């Protein structure tokens, strides 16, 4: 104990106030979720690019267009046979059919070249096809997964509207003894039929050989239909050759004569438009390895 005397004073101890700490128990507001990235499914998926598997299936409108397109082609061929039988012609209709077959191959090549190199998604009428064919270079396998009518309905619709008027004009014109009319009907029927089926020929050119029907594989080997090896050259840099997709018979002549290169120069000097094959990076057309789930 301290002895308290008048002269004994204890220094006062300093007082410290306890520090006050405020602890908040409320949680901070959650961060906003990242913006959702939506994958739009457009009409371009008709020709290429990964798509929802349901978009690869045929619908009843697809089947209806293929049925009407096929009917117009068959009607043209039947008309050719009937006229040829009436006048005893045989050579002329066969020549007309061969010319129609070759023109279809040439026509698909020119059309394929044009949409591969010019225009874009916003191009009137052809925009969806242009976008789709660009996607096809990245995902060429997709075309093999499409059902028959899904793959052909666009071309079948075009055939439905173009062939009957041509047939009407041919029927209304008297040409010689009828042999030329028979040849004209055969030409139109075979040409239109090959154009309508060209997308299926194209699909077979991407299919594995073991999955092809034997008859199709034999026709490819014979050069009647565009082969897998023939069309594979189109999917290699610089992507500017082998455009024809019916038989590929016109590819060699077109590529060796540089017809498309000449046409590209004309378009460039006349309109100042460069084709994609001149400047598009290879990565834009490089085949992707992604596959549709469950479809390998």
C-alpha positions as CSV (number, residue, x, y, z in Angstrom):
1,X,0.0,0.0,0.0
2,X,1.1,3.5,-0.7
3,X,1.4,5.9,2.2
4,X,-0.6,8.9,1.4
5,X,1.0,12.1,2.8
6,X,0.5,15.7,1.8
7,X,3.7,15.5,-0.2
8,X,3.0,12.2,-1.9
9,X,1.1,12.7,-5.1
10,X,0.6,9.9,-7.7
11,X,0.6,11.0,-11.2
12,X,-2.7,10.5,-12.8
13,X,-2.8,7.7,-15.3
14,X,-3.8,8.6,-18.8
15,X,-7.2,7.4,-19.9
16,X,-7.7,5.9,-23.2
17,X,-11.0,5.7,-24.8
18,X,-11.6,2.3,-26.5
19,X,-11.5,2.5,-30.3
20,X,-14.8,2.1,-31.9
21,X,-14.9,-0.1,-34.9
22,X,-17.9,-0.2,-37.1
23,X,-18.4,-3.6,-38.8
24,X,-21.0,-3.7,-41.5
25,X,-22.8,-6.9,-42.0
26,X,-24.5,-6.0,-45.2
27,X,-23.0,-7.6,-48.4
28,X,-21.9,-5.4,-51.4
29,X,-24.3,-5.5,-54.3
30,X,-23.6,-8.4,-56.8
31,X,-21.7,-7.5,-60.0
32,X,-23.8,-7.4,-63.1
33,X,-23.7,-10.5,-65.2
34,X,-21.6,-10.4,-68.3
35,X,-23.5,-9.6,-71.5
36,X,-25.0,-12.6,-73.1
37,X,-23.5,-13.6,-76.4
38,X,-26.2,-14.9,-78.6
39,X,-25.5,-17.0,-81.7
40,X,-28.0,-16.0,-84.4
41,X,-29.2,-18.7,-86.7
42,X,-29.8,-17.2,-90.0
43,X,-30.8,-18.4,-93.4
44,X,-27.1,-18.7,-94.3
45,X,-27.0,-21.9,-92.2
46,X,-28.7,-23.4,-95.2
47,X,-25.3,-23.7,-96.9
48,X,-22.6,-23.7,-94.3
49,X,-21.5,-23.0,-90.8
50,X,-22.3,-24.7,-87.6
51,X,-26.0,-24.7,-86.9
52,X,-28.6,-26.1,-84.6
53,X,-29.2,-29.7,-85.7
54,X,-32.9,-28.9,-86.2
55,X,-32.0,-26.5,-89.0
56,X,-30.5,-29.4,-91.0
57,X,-33.8,-31.3,-91.2
58,X,-36.2,-31.1,-94.0
59,X,-39.6,-29.4,-93.5
60,X,-42.8,-30.0,-95.4
61,X,-42.4,-26.7,-97.3
62,X,-38.9,-27.9,-98.3
63,X,-40.3,-31.2,-99.5
64,X,-43.1,-29.4,-101.4
65,X,-40.6,-27.3,-103.3
66,X,-38.4,-30.3,-104.2
67,X,-41.6,-32.1,-105.4
68,X,-42.7,-29.3,-107.7
69,X,-39.2,-28.7,-109.0
70,X,-38.8,-32.4,-109.8
71,X,-42.2,-32.4,-111.4
72,X,-41.2,-29.7,-113.8
73,X,-38.0,-31.4,-114.7
74,X,-39.7,-34.8,-115.3
75,X,-42.4,-33.0,-117.4
76,X,-39.7,-31.6,-119.6
77,X,-38.0,-34.9,-120.1
78,X,-41.3,-36.7,-120.8
79,X,-42.1,-34.1,-123.4
80,X,-38.8,-34.6,-125.1
81,X,-39.3,-38.4,-125.2
82,X,-42.9,-38.0,-126.6
83,X,-41.8,-35.5,-129.3
84,X,-38.8,-37.6,-130.2
85,X,-41.0,-40.7,-130.5
86,X,-43.4,-38.9,-132.7
87,X,-40.8,-37.7,-135.2
88,X,-38.4,-40.6,-134.9
89,X,-35.6,-38.5,-133.6
90,X,-32.9,-40.1,-131.4
91,X,-29.6,-38.3,-131.8
92,X,-30.8,-34.8,-131.4
93,X,-32.4,-35.3,-127.9
94,X,-29.2,-37.1,-126.7
95,X,-27.1,-34.2,-127.9
96,X,-29.4,-31.7,-126.2
97,X,-29.2,-33.7,-123.0
98,X,-25.3,-33.7,-123.1
99,X,-25.2,-30.0,-123.8
100,X,-27.6,-29.4,-120.9
101,X,-25.4,-31.5,-118.6
102,X,-22.3,-29.5,-119.6
103,X,-24.0,-26.1,-119.3
104,X,-25.2,-27.0,-115.8
105,X,-21.7,-27.8,-114.8
106,X,-20.4,-24.5,-116.3
107,X,-23.3,-22.5,-114.8
108,X,-22.7,-23.8,-111.3
109,X,-19.0,-22.9,-111.7
110,X,-19.7,-19.4,-112.7
111,X,-22.3,-18.9,-110.0
112,X,-20.1,-20.4,-107.4
113,X,-17.2,-18.2,-108.4
114,X,-19.4,-15.1,-108.2
115,X,-20.9,-15.7,-104.7
116,X,-17.5,-16.8,-103.4
117,X,-15.8,-13.6,-104.4
118,X,-18.4,-10.8,-104.4
119,X,-21.1,-9.4,-102.3
120,X,-22.0,-10.0,-98.6
121,X,-24.9,-10.8,-96.3
122,X,-26.7,-7.5,-97.1
123,X,-26.6,-8.2,-100.9
124,X,-30.2,-8.2,-102.2
125,X,-31.6,-11.6,-103.2
126,X,-28.3,-13.4,-102.9
127,X,-27.1,-12.3,-99.5
128,X,-28.0,-15.4,-97.6
129,X,-26.4,-17.7,-100.2
130,X,-23.2,-15.6,-100.2
131,X,-23.0,-15.7,-96.4
132,X,-23.7,-19.4,-96.4
133,X,-21.1,-20.3,-99.0
134,X,-18.5,-18.3,-97.0
135,X,-19.5,-20.3,-93.9
136,X,-19.2,-23.5,-96.0
137,X,-15.5,-22.9,-96.4
138,X,-15.1,-23.0,-92.6
139,X,-17.5,-25.9,-92.0
140,X,-17.7,-27.9,-95.2
141,X,-18.8,-31.1,-93.4
142,X,-22.2,-29.4,-92.5
143,X,-23.5,-30.0,-96.0
144,X,-23.2,-33.7,-95.5
145,X,-25.5,-33.6,-92.5
146,X,-28.4,-31.9,-94.3
147,X,-31.4,-33.9,-95.2
148,X,-32.2,-34.1,-98.9
149,X,-35.0,-31.6,-99.2
150,X,-33.3,-29.2,-96.8
151,X,-30.3,-29.1,-99.1
152,X,-32.2,-28.7,-102.4
153,X,-35.3,-26.7,-101.7
154,X,-33.8,-23.3,-102.7
155,X,-32.7,-24.5,-106.1
156,X,-35.9,-26.5,-106.6
157,X,-37.9,-23.3,-106.0
158,X,-35.9,-21.5,-108.7
159,X,-36.4,-24.4,-111.1
160,X,-40.2,-24.4,-110.4
161,X,-40.5,-20.8,-111.5
162,X,-38.1,-20.8,-114.5
163,X,-38.6,-24.1,-116.3
164,X,-42.4,-24.0,-117.1
165,X,-42.2,-20.6,-119.0
166,X,-39.3,-21.9,-121.1
167,X,-41.2,-25.1,-121.8
168,X,-44.2,-23.1,-122.9
169,X,-42.1,-21.1,-125.3
170,X,-40.5,-24.2,-126.8
171,X,-43.9,-25.9,-127.2
172,X,-45.3,-22.8,-129.0
173,X,-42.5,-22.6,-131.6
174,X,-42.5,-25.0,-134.5
175,X,-39.0,-26.1,-135.2
176,X,-38.5,-28.3,-138.3
177,X,-39.8,-31.8,-138.0
178,X,-39.9,-31.8,-134.3
179,X,-36.4,-33.2,-133.7
180,X,-35.1,-29.8,-132.6
181,X,-38.0,-29.4,-130.2
182,X,-37.2,-32.7,-128.7
183,X,-33.6,-31.7,-128.3
184,X,-34.7,-28.4,-126.7
185,X,-36.9,-30.1,-124.2
186,X,-34.1,-32.5,-123.3
187,X,-31.6,-29.7,-123.0
188,X,-33.9,-27.8,-120.6
189,X,-34.9,-30.8,-118.5
190,X,-31.3,-32.2,-118.0
191,X,-29.8,-28.7,-117.4
192,X,-32.5,-27.8,-114.9
193,X,-32.3,-31.2,-113.2
194,X,-28.6,-31.1,-112.8
195,X,-28.7,-27.6,-111.4
196,X,-31.4,-28.5,-108.9
197,X,-29.4,-31.6,-107.8
198,X,-26.0,-29.8,-107.8
199,X,-26.2,-29.2,-104.1
200,X,-26.6,-32.9,-103.5
201,X,-23.7,-33.7,-105.8
202,X,-21.8,-31.1,-103.8
203,X,-22.7,-32.8,-100.6
204,X,-21.5,-36.2,-101.9
205,X,-18.2,-34.6,-102.9
206,X,-17.7,-33.8,-99.1
207,X,-18.9,-37.2,-97.8
208,X,-16.5,-40.0,-96.7
209,X,-16.2,-42.6,-99.5
210,X,-17.3,-45.4,-97.2
211,X,-20.6,-43.6,-96.5
212,X,-21.5,-43.0,-100.2
213,X,-24.0,-45.2,-102.0
214,X,-22.1,-47.5,-104.3
215,X,-23.7,-46.1,-107.4
216,X,-22.7,-42.6,-106.4
217,X,-19.1,-43.6,-105.7
218,X,-19.0,-45.3,-109.1
219,X,-20.3,-42.2,-110.9
220,X,-17.7,-40.1,-109.1
221,X,-14.9,-42.5,-110.2
222,X,-16.2,-42.3,-113.7
223,X,-16.2,-38.5,-113.7
224,X,-20.0,-38.3,-114.2
225,X,-20.4,-36.6,-110.8
226,X,-17.9,-34.2,-109.2
227,X,-15.5,-36.4,-107.2
228,X,-14.2,-35.9,-103.7
229,X,-10.6,-35.3,-105.0
230,X,-11.7,-32.9,-107.7
231,X,-13.7,-30.7,-105.3
232,X,-11.1,-30.9,-102.5
233,X,-8.8,-28.7,-104.5
234,X,-11.4,-25.9,-104.2
235,X,-11.0,-26.0,-100.4
236,X,-7.3,-25.5,-100.4
237,X,-5.5,-22.1,-100.7
238,X,-5.9,-19.8,-102.6
239,X,-9.5,-21.0,-103.0
240,X,-9.7,-19.8,-106.6
241,X,-10.2,-22.9,-108.7
242,X,-12.4,-26.0,-109.2
243,X,-15.7,-24.1,-108.8
244,X,-17.9,-26.4,-110.8
245,X,-20.0,-28.8,-108.8
246,X,-22.0,-31.0,-111.2
247,X,-19.3,-33.1,-112.8
248,X,-16.3,-30.9,-112.6
249,X,-15.8,-31.5,-116.3
250,X,-15.4,-27.8,-117.0
251,X,-12.9,-27.1,-114.2
252,X,-9.7,-27.9,-116.0
253,X,-10.6,-25.8,-119.0
254,X,-11.7,-22.9,-116.9
255,X,-8.7,-23.0,-114.6
256,X,-6.0,-23.5,-117.3
257,X,-7.4,-20.7,-119.5
258,X,-7.7,-18.4,-116.4
259,X,-11.2,-17.4,-117.4
260,X,-12.1,-16.4,-113.8
261,X,-8.9,-14.4,-113.4
262,X,-9.8,-12.5,-116.6
263,X,-13.3,-11.9,-115.3
264,X,-11.9,-10.6,-112.0
265,X,-9.7,-8.1,-113.8
266,X,-12.6,-6.9,-115.8
267,X,-14.7,-6.4,-112.7
268,X,-11.8,-4.7,-110.9
269,X,-11.0,-2.2,-113.6
270,X,-14.6,-1.5,-114.5
271,X,-16.1,-1.2,-110.9
272,X,-13.0,-1.1,-108.6
273,X,-14.2,-4.2,-106.7
274,X,-11.5,-6.7,-105.6
275,X,-12.5,-10.4,-105.4
276,X,-12.1,-12.1,-102.0
277,X,-9.6,-14.5,-103.4
278,X,-7.2,-11.6,-103.9
279,X,-7.1,-10.3,-100.4
280,X,-9.1,-12.3,-97.9
281,X,-6.9,-13.8,-95.2
282,X,-6.6,-17.6,-95.4
283,X,-7.9,-17.9,-91.9
284,X,-11.3,-16.6,-93.1
285,X,-11.7,-19.6,-95.2
286,X,-9.7,-22.2,-93.3
287,X,-11.7,-25.2,-92.4
288,X,-12.6,-25.5,-88.8
289,X,-12.5,-28.8,-87.0
290,X,-15.7,-28.4,-84.8
291,X,-18.3,-31.1,-85.3
292,X,-22.0,-31.2,-84.7
293,X,-22.6,-33.1,-81.5
294,X,-23.8,-36.6,-82.0
295,X,-23.3,-36.5,-85.8
296,X,-19.7,-37.8,-86.2
